[in-house]
């Protein structure tokens, strides 16, 4: 316990540069953990809501019925894609009904109509990814920058050690403060960086999996539209 108190006293008596480095690293660590907790909560809600919506989508073939219940899945990326795709589908249908050309909806969709639906689904995917990627770049920045900030404190502590050697000889008392500053700065830098890098990679993998599910859903939605057109066209 006495040794710990000595280290604390050394740090309290350290130079301004090392204190600033430690303060920045501690703040970065706190900020990274806030992001980590936020991302874990958001991604868990998205994955659960996506699973629930996809099951509901598969169990219901009527697009209007699915759209009527869409508000029940507010955290689902697939629901956002469905909304955009269904809205575009409805606009095309209404435009054709008002058009003087009397072009058939099935004929239009078999031609160029599916391309506009694909763009609408892509728009929905982009909106979802804006939410999924939120603050993820900040986590990556913390993971990449904090080791170098810690290294700055380490170098400065070593410089203080050499200054201690010059002023007080080669005793351990002369070099201990600078060495302690250097080691603590290194440790705090790694403490901030390691969780940030590890969980950034974990979140990136989760988001890639969600995006893969979104790509699959886009094809399922287009297939559902075509089936609905075939059924109504008979």
Secondary structure, DSSP 4 states (H G I P E B T S, - for coil): -HHHHHHHHHHHTS-HHHHHHHHHHHHHHHHHHHHHHHHHHHHHHHHHHHHHHHHHHHH---HHHHHHTGGGGTT-HHHHHHHHHHHHHHHHHHHHHH-TT---HHHHIIIIIHHHHHHHHHHHHHHHHHHHTTTHHHHHHHHHHHHHHHHHHHHHHHHHHHHHHHHHTT-HHHHHHHHHHHHHHHHHHHHHHHHHHHHHHHHHHHHHHHHHHHHHHHHHHHHHHHHHHHHHH-
